[in-house]
């Protein structure tokens, strides 16, 4: 299954390692360092010119980081991760 993450970008849901809220996670020094390094290595794709709300880490090493304007909660709902969790209970 594919997840539309904004603009003309989609990612395969099986490639998603994590969906993160940018406001909550960027307060951590480790997260800021991770994003800074990914940016320096050219592994960041900014999906939208609007104010970013979340980021996704996809693929295997080296990872790709997608920064998008859609909230983490909306992306999680769209991806079906919440539905899969219910099925595993």
C-alpha positions in Angstrom: 0.0 0.0 0.0 1.1 3.6 -0.6 0.8 6.6 1.5 0.3 10.1 0.0 2.5 12.5 2.1 1.8 15.7 0.2 2.5 17.4 -3.1 3.2 14.7 -5.7 4.9 12.4 -3.2 3.9 8.9 -2.1 5.8 6.3 -0.1 5.3 2.6 0.4 3.9 1.9 3.8 6.2 -1.1 4.3 9.2 1.3 3.9 8.1 3.6 6.7 10.2 3.2 9.8 8.6 6.1 11.7 6.2 9.0 11.6 7.1 11.8 13.9 5.5 15.1 15.0 8.0 17.8 14.3 7.0 20.1 17.2 7.3 17.4 19.8 10.4 15.6 18.6 12.5 18.6 17.5 13.0 19.6 21.2 15.4 16.7 21.5 19.0 17.4 20.8 19.4 13.9 19.3 16.5 14.4 16.9 17.9 17.8 15.8 21.3 16.2 15.2 19.7 13.3 13.2 17.9 15.8 11.0 20.9 18.0 10.6 23.1 15.0 9.5 20.4 13.7 7.1 20.3 17.2 5.6 24.1 17.4 5.2 24.1 13.9 3.5 21.4 14.9 1.1 18.8 12.5 2.4 16.1 15.0 3.3 13.2 15.5 0.9 11.0 18.6 1.7 7.6 17.6 0.3 5.9 21.0 0.8 6.8 24.7 0.8 4.3 25.2 3.7 5.1 25.1 7.4 6.3 21.5 8.2 4.3 19.5 10.8 5.9 16.1 10.6 8.6 14.0 9.2 8.9 10.4 8.1 11.9 8.1 8.1 11.8 5.6 5.3 13.8 2.8 3.8 16.9 1.0 5.0 20.3 2.5 5.7 20.9 5.1 4.3 17.4 6.3 5.3 15.4 9.0 3.6 13.7 11.7 5.6 10.5 13.3 4.2 9.4 16.6 5.8 5.8 17.4 5.1 3.0 19.7 6.2 0.5 16.9 7.1 0.3 16.2 10.8 1.7 12.9 12.1 -1.7 11.8 13.4 -3.2 12.2 10.0 -0.4 10.3 8.3 -0.7 7.5 10.8 -4.5 7.3 10.2 -4.0 7.3 6.4 -1.3 4.7 6.6 -3.5 2.2 8.4 -1.0 1.6 11.2 -3.7 2.2 13.7 -6.0 -0.4 12.0 -3.1 -2.9 12.0 -2.6 -2.4 15.7 -6.3 -3.1 16.4 -6.0 -6.4 14.4 -3.0 -7.5 16.5 -4.8 -7.2 19.8 
